[in-house]
Amino acid sequence: MSMNSFGHLFRVTTWGESHGPALGATVDGCPPGVPITPEMIQHWLDKRKPGQNKYTTQRREADEVRILSGVFEGVSTGTPIQLMIENTDQRSKDYGDIKEKFRPGHADITYFQKYGVRDYRGGGRSSARETAARVAAGGLAREAIKAIAPEIEITGYMVQMGEHKTDVRDMSQIEQNPFWVPDAEAAETWAAYLDGLRKSGSSVGAIIEVTARNVPAGIGAPVYGKLDTDLAAAMMSINAVKGVEIGEGMSAAMLTGELNADEIFMGEDGQPLYSSNHSGGILGGISTGQDIVVRFAVKPTSSILTTRQTITKSGEQTKIITKGRHDPCVGIRAVPVGEAMMACVILDHLLLHRGQIGENRGTIG
């Protein structure tokens, strides 16, 4: 199986399966001299790990990261960094009943059609468990960003669960509830809503928004190297993601040119000042200096307790109930994953920009 890597200069390759002995990431291209400890990376993994509350899968994984290479005396050496996370709470017997069946809504059938073999224990590589490796790599990327551009801030949060939306952006509330939602009132409503779904054995989708603040203007490249191209690909690669928007996104189709174009003024600090941010901080694939805003939609977890129709590997019609421990809303744990992918892409483009341009060449005023 190929295609397990992403990035240009900061390149991440993830490996491992949901029910294998371990999973992890090999990160190549991290600049030397970046302070790195397991604790720095662990902070971000702890945001994603399962079993933290009743609204996520009850699989109990410590998700403790081990750094096997590329770090010496607390700093990166510039060589490949190997990150490993052991699986300690696999219950493969939960999947014995579906060994010969394809779960509707899962990648079971397409993996088998393509490769002729599949790991039915939790989905193998197609499992959301794979995202732990991304979060570890994202933690590494954050430390490198801190060394290169410490003013950059990356924040993810949920803005919709099922039909329940919020337009509130009270960032102080994000870590005060299990949904990473910046709205205290919405958190209460969502808790009752998801509790009902969880008890019924069903699931629901979500929309996550990730912002990167204080990214300097000029990051990204035209045509095939666009910053938003790589961000969209990164978010779309996350398990269960079915849609990605940059800035106004799909809603831009409903706006007139007068409403959509972000007017430009000269700020008192001698820097361009925009009247709005419909572009999501990116024009022509290059950052404007405004907040970079990305949203992605996560489908409902397909592993539910409702009986569904499916077929077997031999082509027989049958029924299936997916047992085991599953997230009633996988969007909750997708928040730190989205942050990690944003960090990896932003760092990659910072390094590309530094390599080709150095400092921005165009001055205004």
C-alpha positions in Angstrom: 0.0 0.0 0.0 1.5 3.3 -1.1 0.4 6.9 -0.5 1.0 7.1 3.3 3.0 10.3 3.2 2.2 14.0 2.8 4.1 17.3 2.8 7.0 18.7 0.7 9.9 19.8 2.9 8.2 18.8 6.2 7.2 15.3 5.2 5.1 13.0 7.3 4.7 9.2 6.8 2.2 7.4 9.1 2.2 3.7 9.7 0.4 1.0 11.7 -3.1 -0.3 12.2 -5.9 0.0 14.7 -5.4 -3.4 16.2 -1.7 -3.9 15.5 1.0 -3.7 18.2 1.7 0.0 17.5 1.3 2.9 15.1 3.2 6.0 14.5 4.8 8.6 12.2 8.2 9.1 10.6 8.8 12.8 10.2 11.5 14.0 7.8 12.5 17.6 7.3 12.1 19.0 10.8 14.7 21.8 11.1 17.6 21.1 13.5 17.8 22.7 16.9 14.1 22.7 17.7 13.5 21.8 21.4 11.5 18.6 21.5 10.5 16.3 24.4 7.9 13.5 24.5 5.9 15.7 27.0 5.5 18.5 24.3 4.0 16.0 21.9 2.0 14.2 24.6 0.1 17.4 25.4 -1.6 17.3 22.0 -2.2 13.6 22.0 -4.0 13.9 25.3 -6.6 16.1 23.6 -7.3 13.4 21.1 -7.0 10.1 23.1 -10.2 8.0 23.4 -12.1 7.2 26.6 -11.9 10.7 28.2 -15.7 11.0 28.6 -19.0 9.3 27.7 -19.2 11.1 24.4 -16.3 9.3 22.8 -15.3 5.7 22.3 -14.6 3.8 25.5 -11.5 2.2 24.2 -8.8 3.0 26.8 -5.6 4.0 25.2 -2.9 6.0 27.0 -1.5 7.1 23.6 1.9 7.6 25.1 4.4 8.7 22.5 8.0 7.4 22.3 10.6 9.3 20.3 12.9 6.7 18.7 15.2 8.8 16.6 16.0 12.3 15.3 16.2 14.0 18.8 19.4 14.3 20.8 19.8 16.1 24.2 16.3 17.6 23.8 16.6 19.1 20.4 16.0 17.9 16.8 19.0 16.9 14.8 17.6 17.5 11.4 17.4 13.7 10.7 14.2 11.7 10.4 12.2 11.7 13.7 10.4 8.4 14.4 7.4 8.6 16.7 5.7 5.4 18.1 2.5 4.9 20.0 1.7 1.5 21.3 -1.8 0.0 21.1 -2.7 -1.4 24.5 -6.5 -1.9 24.6 -7.4 -3.7 21.4 -10.5 -6.0 21.6 -10.2 -7.7 18.2 -12.8 -10.3 19.3 -15.5 -7.5 18.9 -14.9 -7.8 15.1 -15.1 -11.6 14.8 -18.7 -11.4 13.6 -17.9 -9.1 10.7 -14.9 -11.0 9.4 -16.8 -12.1 6.3 -19.1 -9.0 6.1 -18.7 -5.5 4.8 -19.8 -2.7 7.1 -22.0 -0.2 5.2 -20.4 3.3 5.2 -16.9 1.9 6.0 -13.9 1.3 3.7 -14.1 -2.5 4.2 -15.5 -3.1 0.8 -13.3 -0.7 -1.2 -10.1 -1.9 0.6 -11.0 -5.5 -0.3 -11.9 -4.6 -3.9 -8.6 -2.8 -4.4 -6.2 -5.1 -2.4 -7.9 -8.4 -2.2 -7.3 -8.4 1.6 -8.5 -6.3 4.5 -7.8 -6.0 8.2 -11.3 -6.4 9.6 -10.2 -5.6 13.2 -11.4 -2.1 13.5 -10.7 -1.3 9.9 -6.9 -1.4 10.0 -5.4 1.6 8.2 -8.9 3.1 7.5 -9.6 3.3 11.3 -9.7 6.7 13.0 -7.0 5.3 15.2 -4.5 6.2 12.5 -5.1 9.9 13.3 -3.1 9.5 16.6 0.0 9.4 14.4 -1.0 12.7 12.7 -1.5 14.4 16.0 1.9 13.3 17.2 3.4 14.7 14.0 1.3 17.9 14.4 2.7 18.3 17.9 6.2 18.2 16.4 5.2 20.7 13.7 3.9 23.1 16.4 7.3 23.1 18.2 9.0 23.9 14.9 6.6 26.7 14.1 7.2 28.1 17.6 10.9 28.3 16.8 10.4 29.8 13.3 7.3 32.0 13.7 6.3 32.0 17.4 3.4 34.5 16.8 1.3 31.9 14.9 -1.6 30.5 16.8 -3.6 27.4 15.6 -7.0 26.7 17.1 -9.7 24.2 16.3 -13.3 24.0 17.5 -16.6 22.4 16.6 -19.2 24.7 15.1 -22.0 22.2 14.2 -23.2 18.9 15.4 -25.9 17.4 13.3 -28.5 20.1 12.7 -27.3 22.1 15.8 -25.1 25.1 14.7 -23.4 28.0 16.6 -22.2 31.3 15.3 -20.6 32.2 18.7 -16.8 32.3 18.9 -16.0 32.6 22.6 -12.6 31.0 22.5 -12.4 30.9 26.3 -15.1 28.2 26.2 -13.4 25.7 23.9 -11.6 23.7 26.6 -14.5 24.1 29.1 -16.7 21.4 27.5 -16.2 17.9 25.9 -17.2 19.1 22.4 -14.5 21.8 21.9 -17.3 24.2 21.1 -16.8 28.0 21.6 -20.3 28.5 23.0 -21.3 27.5 26.6 -25.0 27.4 25.7 -24.5 25.2 22.7 -22.4 22.8 24.8 -25.4 22.2 27.1 -27.8 21.6 24.2 -25.4 19.3 22.4 -24.8 17.3 25.5 -28.4 16.4 25.8 -28.7 15.7 22.1 -25.7 13.5 21.9 -26.7 11.6 25.0 -29.9 10.5 23.4 -28.1 9.4 20.2 -25.5 7.6 22.2 -28.0 5.6 24.3 -29.9 4.7 21.1 -26.7 3.3 19.6 -26.8 5.8 16.7 -24.3 8.6 15.7 -24.2 12.0 14.1 -21.8 14.1 11.9 -20.2 17.5 12.7 -18.4 20.5 11.2 -15.0 21.6 12.6 -13.4 25.0 12.0 -9.7 25.5 12.3 -8.0 28.9 12.3 -4.4 29.9 12.0 -3.8 33.4 13.3 -0.8 35.7 12.6 0.4 33.7 9.6 2.6 36.2 7.6 1.5 37.3 4.2 3.2 35.6 1.3 3.0 32.0 2.4 2.0 29.6 -0.3 2.6 29.5 -4.1 0.5 30.1 -7.2 -1.3 27.5 -9.4 -0.2 24.0 -8.2 1.5 24.9 -5.0 -1.4 26.8 -3.4 -1.6 27.0 0.4 -5.4 26.3 0.3 -4.8 23.3 -2.1 -2.6 21.6 0.4 -4.9 22.6 3.3 -7.9 21.1 1.6 -6.0 17.9 0.7 -4.8 17.6 4.3 -8.2 18.0 5.8 -9.9 15.8 3.2 -7.4 13.0 4.1 -8.7 12.8 7.6 -10.9 9.7 8.2 -14.6 10.3 7.7 -14.2 13.8 6.2 -16.5 14.4 3.3 -16.2 18.2 2.6 -13.8 21.1 3.1 -14.3 24.9 2.9 -11.8 27.7 2.9 -13.2 31.0 4.2 -16.7 31.7 2.8 -16.5 28.3 1.1 -19.7 27.1 -0.6 -21.6 30.1 0.6 -19.5 32.3 -1.7 -21.7 31.1 -4.5 -24.6 33.0 -3.0 -22.8 36.3 -2.7 -22.4 39.2 -5.2 -19.0 40.5 -6.2 -19.6 43.6 -4.0 -20.3 41.4 -0.9 -17.6 38.8 -1.5 -14.5 41.0 -2.3 -12.6 41.9 0.9 -12.0 45.7 0.5 -8.4 46.8 1.2 -7.3 49.9 3.2 -4.0 51.1 4.5 -3.6 50.5 8.2 -2.0 52.9 10.6 0.9 50.4 11.0 1.7 50.6 7.3 0.2 47.2 6.6 -2.8 46.4 4.5 -6.1 46.2 6.4 -9.1 44.3 5.1 -12.8 45.1 5.6 -13.7 41.4 5.9 -12.3 37.9 5.4 -14.5 36.1 3.0 -11.3 34.7 1.4 -10.3 32.8 4.5 -6.9 34.5 4.6 -5.8 33.2 1.2 -5.8 34.8 -2.2 -4.4 33.1 -5.3 -3.1 30.4 -3.1 -1.0 32.8 -1.0 -1.7 34.0 2.5 -2.9 37.6 3.0 -1.8 38.0 6.7 -5.4 37.6 7.9 -6.7 34.6 9.8 -6.6 31.4 7.7 -10.0 29.8 8.2 -10.7 26.2 7.2 -13.8 24.1 7.9 -14.4 20.4 7.3 -17.4 18.2 7.6 -17.2 14.8 9.3 -19.8 12.1 8.5 -21.6 10.1 11.2 -19.8 7.1 12.5 -21.0 4.2 10.4 -20.6 1.7 13.3 -24.0 1.7 14.8 -26.3 -0.8 16.6 -29.1 -0.5 14.1 -29.4 -3.6 11.9 -28.3 -2.8 8.3 -28.3 -4.7 5.0 -24.9 -5.7 3.5 -23.2 -8.5 1.6 -20.4 -11.0 2.4 -17.1 -11.5 0.7 -18.7 -14.4 -1.2 -21.5 -12.1 -2.5 -24.3 -13.3 -0.3 -27.0 -10.9 1.0 -27.0 -10.6 4.9 -27.6 -8.3 7.8 -25.1 -6.7 10.1 -24.9 -5.0 13.5 -21.6 -3.4 14.4 -20.6 -4.0 18.0 -17.6 -2.7 19.8 -16.6 0.7 21.1 -17.3 3.6 18.8 -17.6 7.4 18.9 -21.3 8.6 18.7 -19.8 11.8 17.1 -16.3 11.3 15.7 -16.2 15.0 15.1 -15.2 15.5 18.8 -11.9 13.9 18.4 -11.4 15.3 14.9 -10.8 18.7 16.4 -7.2 18.1 17.5 -6.6 16.1 14.3 -7.6 19.2 12.2 -5.3 21.3 14.3 -2.5 18.9 13.7 -3.0 18.9 9.9 -3.1 22.7 9.8 0.2 22.8 11.8 1.9 20.4 9.4 0.8 22.3 6.3 1.6 25.7 7.7 5.1 24.6 8.7 5.7 22.9 5.4 4.8 26.2 3.5 6.9 28.3 5.9 9.9 26.2 5.1 9.1 26.3 1.3 8.8 30.1 1.5 12.0 30.4 3.4 13.8 28.2 0.9 12.7 30.1 -2.2 12.1 33.7 -1.1 13.6 34.2 2.4 12.0 37.4 3.3 9.0 38.8 1.4 10.2 40.9 -1.6 7.2 43.1 -2.2 6.7 46.2 -0.1 3.6 48.4 -0.1 3.6 52.2 0.5 
